[in-house]
Amino acid sequence: MPGLIRGVARTAVIAGTATAVSNRVSRRQAGRWAAQEAPPPQAYPQPVDAPPPPAAPEPVGMTTKIEQLQQLAALRDQGVLSEAEFATEKSRILDQ
C-alpha cells in the first residue's frame, strides 16, 4: 500500500505542476492577444479645435453715421455733452 500512496502522490504533484504551467501559458497568450487588439496608446492628446474668431462688425452705412452724429449734436446742444466729449464721440463714429 505505501507504493500505491507514493504513486498517487507523485501523479498529483505532476498533474498540479502541469495545470499551473498550462494556466500560466494561457494567461500569457491571452495578454498577448489583448495587447494586439488594443489600439496603440497615443503619444500626444488630440488637438481641440479653437472656437471661430468673432465676426467682424459690419461696416456702418453713411445714413446710420449721419443719424448718430445728429443725435450726438442734439445732446451737445442740450448741454449733456461738452465740446471735448462731442469731438471724441464724433471721431469714434466717423472712424467706424
C-alpha positions as CSV (number, residue, x, y, z in Angstrom):
1,M,0.0,0.0,0.0
2,P,2.8,2.5,0.6
3,G,3.8,2.2,-3.0
4,L,0.3,3.0,-4.1
5,I,0.1,6.1,-2.0
6,R,3.5,7.2,-3.2
7,G,2.4,6.7,-6.9
8,V,-0.8,8.6,-6.3
9,A,1.1,11.5,-4.6
10,R,3.6,11.6,-7.5
11,T,0.8,11.7,-10.0
12,A,-0.9,14.5,-8.1
13,V,2.3,16.6,-8.0
14,I,2.9,16.1,-11.7
15,A,-0.8,16.9,-12.5
16,G,-0.7,20.1,-10.3
17,T,2.5,21.3,-11.9
18,A,1.1,20.7,-15.4
19,T,-2.0,22.6,-14.5
20,A,-0.1,25.5,-13.1
21,V,2.2,25.7,-16.2
22,S,-0.8,25.4,-18.5
23,N,-2.7,28.2,-16.7
24,R,0.4,30.5,-16.9
25,V,0.8,29.9,-20.6
26,S,-2.9,30.6,-21.2
27,R,-2.7,33.9,-19.3
28,R,0.4,34.9,-21.2
29,Q,-1.2,34.2,-24.5
30,A,-4.4,36.0,-23.5
31,G,-2.3,39.0,-22.6
32,R,-0.6,39.0,-25.9
33,W,-3.9,38.8,-27.8
34,A,-5.3,41.6,-25.8
35,A,-2.3,43.8,-26.5
36,Q,-2.6,43.1,-30.2
37,E,-6.3,44.0,-30.2
38,A,-5.9,47.2,-28.2
39,P,-5.3,50.4,-30.1
40,P,-1.8,51.8,-29.6
41,P,-1.6,54.5,-27.0
42,Q,-1.4,58.0,-28.3
43,A,1.7,59.9,-27.5
44,Y,0.0,63.3,-27.7
45,P,-3.6,64.3,-26.9
46,Q,-5.9,65.1,-29.7
47,P,-5.9,68.8,-30.5
48,V,-9.0,70.7,-29.6
49,D,-10.5,72.9,-32.3
50,A,-10.3,76.5,-31.4
51,P,-13.6,78.4,-31.4
52,P,-14.0,80.5,-34.5
53,P,-12.9,84.1,-34.2
54,P,-15.7,86.6,-33.6
55,A,-17.2,88.0,-36.7
56,A,-16.0,91.4,-37.7
57,P,-18.6,94.1,-37.2
58,E,-20.4,95.1,-40.3
59,P,-19.5,98.4,-41.7
60,V,-21.9,101.1,-40.6
61,G,-23.7,102.8,-43.5
62,M,-23.4,106.5,-44.1
63,T,-27.1,107.1,-43.2
64,T,-26.5,105.4,-39.8
65,K,-23.5,107.6,-39.1
66,I,-25.4,110.7,-40.0
67,E,-28.2,109.8,-37.6
68,Q,-25.7,109.1,-34.8
69,L,-24.0,112.5,-35.4
70,Q,-27.4,114.2,-35.3
71,Q,-28.2,112.6,-32.0
72,L,-24.8,113.5,-30.7
73,A,-25.2,117.1,-31.8
74,A,-28.6,117.2,-30.1
75,L,-27.0,116.0,-26.8
76,R,-24.3,118.7,-27.2
77,D,-26.9,121.4,-27.8
78,Q,-28.9,120.3,-24.7
79,G,-25.7,120.6,-22.7
80,V,-25.4,116.9,-21.9
81,L,-22.1,116.6,-23.7
82,S,-19.2,119.0,-23.6
83,E,-17.3,120.1,-26.8
84,A,-14.5,117.7,-25.9
85,E,-16.8,114.7,-25.4
86,F,-18.6,115.6,-28.6
87,A,-15.4,115.7,-30.6
88,T,-14.3,112.3,-29.1
89,E,-17.5,110.6,-29.9
90,K,-17.7,112.3,-33.4
91,S,-14.2,110.9,-34.3
92,R,-15.2,107.4,-33.0
93,I,-18.4,107.4,-35.1
94,L,-16.5,108.6,-38.2
95,D,-13.8,106.0,-37.8
96,Q,-16.2,103.1,-37.9
